[in-house]
Amino acid sequence: MTKTKIRFSSKINRAFVAELRQNAKSYFDDNQLSKYGNFNLVIKSIFMGLLYLLPFILMLSGVVSNLGLVLVAWTIMGMGMAGIGMVLMHDANHGAFSKRSWLNNLLSKSMYFIGGYPANWRHQHNTLHHGFTNIDGHDEDIDPVGIVRISPHKPLKKIHRFQHLYAWLLYGLMTISWASYRDFKQLFFYTKDASFKKGSRSTFFLFLDLTFAKIIYFGVFLALPIILIPVAWYWVVLGFVLMHFVCGFILAIIFQTAHVMPTVAYPLPNAEGEMETNWAIHQLMTTTNYAPKSRIFSWFIGGLNYQVEHHLFPQISHVHYDKLAKIVKATAEKYQIPYYVETTFFTALKKHYQMLRTLGRA
């Protein structure tokens, strides 16, 4: 990763930022609401936890033993895994689930149960992605494997001509790469980054913690099913991979349709690391909402169809994003600042497909 320090302007559009913050604050004050999660978030978290763990328990207990049903159970677990990531883990790692920091910290560890490592995720997502959205060399979300080009500043290869066809398959491999090797690779580089907060923990402890977490995860969710589920071991391995593929695919298409779109910008700093605008405007330039009227869809994906609001107010729980969206849109329009939104998720997917195709050509 490039180590140039990025600095956003604090002088441009200060009136917009001040009014936006005041409007959001007034919404919570006038309605006597907490910016954190509510009972709705608790219900969603329990639902996603059951969606993930109940099929697993039914397989281990022998209630589900038919091969076809076993594969269906793994598929449902993949949906639950994605749900935990989008609903519970995401808010908790942003400190938005509860006003109690200890509870956020506890719930952030739910990532261990879906094969990830909380410290890595917070640095990649909270620090790098949110801090430097769509900035090449800083935002790892636009820096995947070399055969996928989702930044116009990356080198163009011949194989990229077909990426709009094969990228979808690679999306499904996202979480299994985290669970297997990528967390180790990331931690190796992150511990050399001054912005990576280790607290009182040493690098040795972090690697020991990560190794132990992986042993427990693969022991519980792969070795134990191989022993207890009455099907051939290779079907269990297939089911485990299927679970991760479903989860990875869901997460990828939810997040990629927010930032890899024809409308968004991929701004670069100047030689001194200075950006041409402030951080809030940068988020509006690099982010797209979609499906604002699909309440059920929004419920299932943890409000992540409101990515603009999430990027502007990451420490506010997603249960408030639908209301905040009206405030952000009105304020942006007042100051003639772009506010990108697609009417449906399928429209957003179509445009993401078009963007993959565009980025795959000169």
C-alpha positions in Angstrom: 0.0 0.0 0.0 1.2 3.6 -0.8 2.3 5.3 2.4 1.7 8.9 1.2 -0.3 10.7 3.9 -3.7 11.8 2.5 -5.1 15.1 3.6 -8.6 16.3 2.8 -9.3 20.0 2.5 -11.0 21.6 5.6 -11.8 24.9 3.7 -14.0 23.7 0.9 -17.8 23.5 1.4 -17.6 24.0 5.2 -21.1 25.4 5.3 -22.5 22.2 3.7 -20.7 20.0 6.3 -21.8 22.1 9.2 -25.4 22.2 8.1 -25.5 18.5 7.3 -24.1 17.6 10.8 -26.6 20.0 12.4 -29.5 18.6 10.5 -28.6 15.1 11.5 -28.2 16.1 15.1 -31.5 17.9 15.1 -33.3 14.8 13.8 -32.1 12.8 16.8 -32.7 15.6 19.3 -36.1 16.5 18.0 -37.3 12.9 18.0 -35.5 12.0 21.2 -33.7 9.1 19.6 -30.4 7.4 20.3 -28.0 7.2 17.4 -27.3 3.6 18.3 -29.2 0.4 17.6 -32.7 -0.4 18.9 -35.0 -3.4 19.5 -35.3 -3.8 15.7 -31.5 -4.4 15.5 -31.6 -6.9 18.3 -34.4 -8.9 16.5 -32.4 -8.8 13.3 -29.3 -10.0 15.0 -31.0 -12.9 16.6 -32.7 -13.9 13.3 -29.3 -13.8 11.5 -27.7 -15.8 14.3 -30.4 -18.5 14.1 -30.2 -18.5 10.3 -26.5 -19.3 10.6 -26.4 -21.7 13.6 -29.7 -23.6 13.5 -28.9 -25.5 10.2 -25.5 -26.2 11.6 -26.9 -27.7 14.8 -29.5 -29.7 12.9 -26.7 -31.2 10.8 -24.5 -32.0 13.7 -27.3 -33.6 15.7 -28.3 -35.9 12.8 -31.7 -34.3 12.3 -30.6 -33.3 8.8 -28.7 -36.1 7.3 -29.9 -36.4 3.7 -27.2 -35.2 1.3 -29.5 -32.8 -0.6 -30.8 -31.3 2.7 -27.2 -31.1 4.0 -26.2 -29.0 1.1 -29.3 -26.8 1.5 -28.4 -26.3 5.1 -24.9 -25.2 4.2 -26.4 -22.7 1.7 -28.7 -21.3 4.4 -25.7 -21.0 6.7 -24.0 -18.9 4.0 -27.0 -16.5 4.0 -26.9 -16.3 7.8 -23.2 -15.8 7.7 -23.6 -12.8 5.4 -26.5 -11.6 7.6 -24.3 -11.6 10.7 -21.7 -9.7 8.9 -24.0 -7.0 7.5 -26.3 -6.6 10.5 -24.5 -7.5 13.7 -20.8 -7.5 13.2 -20.8 -4.4 10.9 -22.6 -2.1 13.4 -20.6 -3.5 16.4 -17.2 -2.9 14.7 -18.3 0.7 14.0 -19.3 1.2 17.6 -22.8 1.8 16.5 -24.7 -1.3 17.9 -24.9 0.0 21.4 -23.9 3.1 23.5 -22.0 0.6 25.7 -18.5 0.2 24.3 -18.0 -3.1 26.1 -21.0 -4.5 24.3 -19.8 -3.3 20.9 -16.4 -4.8 21.6 -18.0 -8.1 22.6 -20.3 -8.3 19.6 -17.5 -7.3 17.2 -16.0 -10.6 18.0 -18.9 -12.3 16.2 -16.5 -12.1 13.2 -14.5 -15.0 14.7 -17.6 -17.1 14.2 -17.7 -16.4 10.5 -14.1 -17.0 9.9 -12.7 -13.4 10.0 -10.4 -11.5 12.3 -11.9 -8.3 13.9 -8.6 -6.3 14.1 -7.9 -6.8 10.4 -11.4 -6.0 9.4 -11.6 -2.8 11.4 -8.3 -1.6 9.8 -9.3 -2.5 6.3 -12.9 -1.3 6.5 -13.0 1.5 9.1 -9.6 3.0 8.5 -8.7 2.4 4.9 -12.0 2.0 3.1 -14.0 4.7 5.0 -11.0 7.0 5.3 -9.9 6.8 1.7 -12.8 5.5 -0.3 -12.0 4.8 -3.9 -8.5 6.3 -3.6 -6.1 4.0 -5.4 -3.3 2.6 -3.3 -5.2 3.2 0.0 -8.6 1.7 -0.3 -8.1 -2.1 -0.4 -11.7 -2.6 -1.5 -10.7 -1.5 -5.0 -7.5 -3.5 -5.0 -8.5 -7.2 -5.4 -6.6 -9.9 -7.2 -4.9 -8.8 -10.3 -7.3 -10.4 -12.7 -10.1 -8.1 -11.6 -9.7 -4.4 -12.4 -12.1 -2.2 -10.5 -10.1 1.0 -10.5 -9.2 3.0 -13.6 -5.8 3.7 -12.2 -4.8 0.0 -12.2 -2.8 -1.5 -15.1 -5.0 -2.9 -17.8 -4.4 -6.5 -18.8 -5.8 -8.5 -21.7 -7.8 -10.8 -19.4 -9.7 -7.9 -18.0 -11.7 -7.8 -21.2 -13.7 -10.7 -19.8 -13.9 -9.6 -16.2 -17.6 -8.7 -16.4 -18.2 -12.4 -16.9 -15.8 -14.0 -14.5 -15.6 -11.4 -11.6 -18.9 -12.8 -10.2 -17.3 -16.2 -9.6 -14.3 -14.6 -7.8 -16.7 -12.5 -5.6 -17.9 -15.8 -4.1 -14.4 -16.6 -3.0 -13.9 -13.5 -0.9 -14.7 -14.8 2.6 -13.0 -18.2 2.1 -9.8 -16.3 1.2 -10.1 -14.3 4.4 -10.7 -17.4 6.4 -7.8 -19.3 5.0 -4.8 -17.1 4.1 -5.7 -13.5 3.6 -6.0 -12.6 7.3 -2.4 -13.7 7.8 -1.2 -11.8 4.8 -3.1 -8.7 5.9 -1.9 -8.8 9.5 1.7 -9.2 8.3 1.5 -5.8 6.5 -0.9 -4.1 8.9 1.5 -4.5 11.8 4.0 -2.5 9.9 1.5 0.3 9.3 1.6 3.1 11.9 -2.2 3.6 11.6 -2.9 0.1 12.7 -3.9 0.3 16.3 -2.4 -2.6 18.3 -3.1 -1.2 21.8 -1.2 -3.1 24.4 -0.9 -6.2 22.3 2.4 -7.2 20.6 2.7 -8.4 17.1 3.5 -11.8 18.4 0.3 -11.9 20.4 -1.8 -10.8 17.4 -0.4 -13.6 15.2 -0.9 -16.1 18.1 -4.5 -14.9 18.5 -5.1 -15.1 14.8 -3.7 -18.6 14.6 -5.6 -19.9 17.5 -8.8 -18.3 16.1 -8.4 -20.1 12.8 -7.7 -23.4 14.5 -10.9 -23.1 16.5 -13.0 -21.9 13.5 -11.9 -24.7 11.1 -12.1 -27.2 14.0 -15.7 -26.3 14.8 -17.1 -25.5 11.3 -15.2 -28.0 9.2 -13.5 -30.8 11.2 -16.5 -31.4 13.6 -19.0 -31.7 10.7 -16.7 -34.1 8.9 -16.8 -36.3 12.0 -20.5 -36.0 12.9 -22.5 -35.5 9.7 -23.3 -38.9 8.2 -22.2 -38.1 4.6 -18.8 -38.5 2.9 -16.1 -36.1 4.0 -15.8 -34.5 0.6 -19.5 -33.5 0.6 -18.9 -31.7 3.9 -16.0 -29.9 2.4 -18.2 -29.0 -0.6 -20.9 -27.7 1.8 -18.3 -25.6 3.7 -17.1 -24.1 0.5 -20.7 -23.6 -0.7 -21.5 -21.7 2.5 -18.5 -19.4 2.0 -19.3 -18.9 -1.6 -22.9 -17.8 -0.9 -21.7 -15.5 1.9 -18.9 -14.0 -0.2 -21.1 -13.5 -3.2 -23.8 -11.7 -1.2 -21.3 -9.4 0.6 -19.4 -8.6 -2.6 -22.5 -7.6 -4.7 -23.9 -5.5 -1.8 -20.7 -3.5 -1.3 -19.4 -3.4 -4.9 -22.6 -1.9 -6.3 -22.0 1.0 -3.9 -18.6 2.1 -5.1 -17.8 0.5 -8.5 -20.4 2.3 -10.6 -20.4 4.5 -13.7 -21.4 7.6 -11.6 -18.7 7.5 -8.9 -15.3 9.1 -8.9 -11.8 7.7 -8.4 -10.0 10.8 -7.3 -6.3 10.9 -6.6 -4.2 13.2 -4.3 -1.6 15.6 -5.7 2.1 15.0 -5.2 1.9 16.3 -1.6 -1.0 13.9 -0.7 -3.7 16.7 -0.7 -7.2 16.0 -2.0 -9.2 18.7 -3.9 -12.2 18.5 -1.6 -13.2 17.7 2.0 -13.9 14.3 3.4 -17.7 14.5 3.4 -17.9 15.6 -0.2 -15.5 12.9 -1.1 -17.9 10.3 0.3 -20.7 11.6 -1.8 -18.5 11.6 -4.9 -17.5 8.0 -4.4 -20.6 6.3 -3.1 -24.0 5.3 -4.5 -27.2 4.3 -2.7 -29.7 1.9 -4.2 -33.2 0.5 -3.7 -34.3 3.2 -1.2 -38.0 2.0 -1.3 -37.3 -1.7 -0.7 -37.8 -1.9 3.1 -37.7 -5.7 3.3 -34.5 -5.9 1.2 -32.9 -3.1 3.3 -33.9 -5.0 6.5 -32.1 -8.1 5.4 -28.9 -6.4 4.3 -28.5 -4.2 7.3 -29.4 -1.0 5.7 -26.3 -1.1 3.5 -28.3 0.0 0.5 -27.8 3.4 2.2 -24.1 3.5 1.7 -23.9 7.3 1.4 -25.4 7.7 4.9 -23.2 4.9 6.2 -20.1 6.6 4.9 -21.1 10.0 6.2 -22.2 8.7 9.6 -20.4 5.4 10.2 -21.0 5.6 14.0 -24.7 5.8 13.7 -26.6 2.5 13.5 -28.0 1.5 10.2 -31.5 1.3 11.6 -31.6 5.1 11.2 -30.3 5.4 7.6 -33.6 5.5 5.8 -34.6 8.7 7.7 -31.1 10.2 7.5 -31.2 9.6 3.7 -33.9 12.2 3.3 -31.9 14.7 5.3 -28.6 14.0 3.4 -30.3 14.2 0.0 -32.1 17.5 0.7 -28.9 19.1 2.1 -26.8 17.9 -0.8 -29.4 19.3 -3.3 -29.4 22.6 -1.5 -25.7 23.0 -2.0 -25.8 21.4 -5.5 -23.6 18.5 -4.5 -24.1 15.1 -6.3 -26.2 12.5 -4.4 -26.2 9.2 -6.3 -29.0 6.7 -5.9 -30.3 3.8 -8.1 -34.0 3.0 -7.9 -33.6 -0.8 -7.5 -30.9 -3.2 -6.6 -31.1 -4.9 -9.9 -30.5 -1.6 -11.7 -27.4 -1.1 -9.5 -26.2 -4.6 -10.4 -26.7 -3.9 -14.1 -24.7 -0.7 -13.9 -22.0 -2.5 -11.8 -21.8 -5.1 -14.6 -21.4 -2.2 -17.1 -18.7 -0.6 -15.0 -16.8 -3.9 -14.9 -17.0 -4.1 -18.7 -15.9 -0.5 -19.1 -12.9 -1.0 -16.7 -11.9 -4.1 -18.7 -11.4 -2.1 -21.8 -9.0 0.7 -22.8 
